[in-house]
């Protein structure tokens, strides 16, 4: 673990922060990415668990259903986070307070947050809660990849996303082009014009790249993994 990751992990154990962190089920610290992340079990994906049965879909070989994601400690953390989402009002308040406390101590260059490094949106209400967190925490930059097009559409019928929340629509099939819409997107093994994720050429880490959090980057293309 890098020294920055150790610092971020230690902050979560501080007395003023520990209670908020426990209330939301605990933030994650994926080694690949900067900052914090929040994930739930991929078995709870609404669309993804259906796509997992479709040959050629990205979800058929979902990375979040194997390797480190099957460790008991990770599975337990996912269960705690899933449970915390049962009361979205409390979850939203606690997440806003948690990120507010962390922002006092986390350098600006580390204030990047991902929903979800595993799992996906559970409902329109869940998406609304995430957007409220982003609205109340403008000092953070949030990235939300999702396959839940219907939920996103219903949310946008009522309001726009806050400027510091990049909702990036994920394609369903390996090699497929991004669906035409006015939101940023992501693909896997597509050979069209896009920003190719550099992680596979730099130790499976983001390094200095922050394209996924940049709304101006229309499409990010990932290698199949």
Phi, psi and omega in degrees: 000135181291163179297325178295318179294322177297318178299313181297321178294319179296325180299325181293342180266000178292147185302318183290344186249330189305318182295316178296319181296318179294325183294331179264004179091001176094131175280154177258163179227071180301133184295334183291324193251161172284158172066203185260165175216166179220119182227153173236173185297137176294344177292345181263003178297134181288306179274320184300322182290338173282317180294334180300339180266001184258114178301137180089351177279156177296326182286344180297334177239037188310125179295333183277008176246012183211181177053229186300334183289350178261001176296141179306321181295322179290317180296322177295318178298319178299319180296321179295318180292319178299318180296323182294335181284354179290338175239087187292331177296312179295319180300316182296313180299314182293321179293319177299314180293320179299310182291332175294315178296317181295324182298336178293334188241342182271126179300151183304324182289350178254000184273060174242133188227138178242128162249123350241137174284345166209152182082186185202180179303143179260336184191169174297324179296323177297315177298319179299320179296317178298317179296324178294321176299313180297319180298318183278350181233067183294346180284352178251154173247129187244143176233127179233101171278138182207151173256000186274075184297321180297318179295318179296317180299315181296321178298315185287346173292339182256324184199167177268163176283147175297153187295338181266011177242112177263109175266113186250116184283123184268133176289156184272326190248143176298130177085356182280150178285157178295139177293138181290117172199180184262016176251154174300157184223173172217148181228170176231124177056039175266141184259016178273184182287123180192178172270116179278126179302126183275359190304321184295342179258006181217053174069029181057042178228153177295329186061231180269357182287135176228027185302324183297333180268359185263114181296337181285343177277105188296317181216135174250128181252126181254153170284150178292130179213000000 
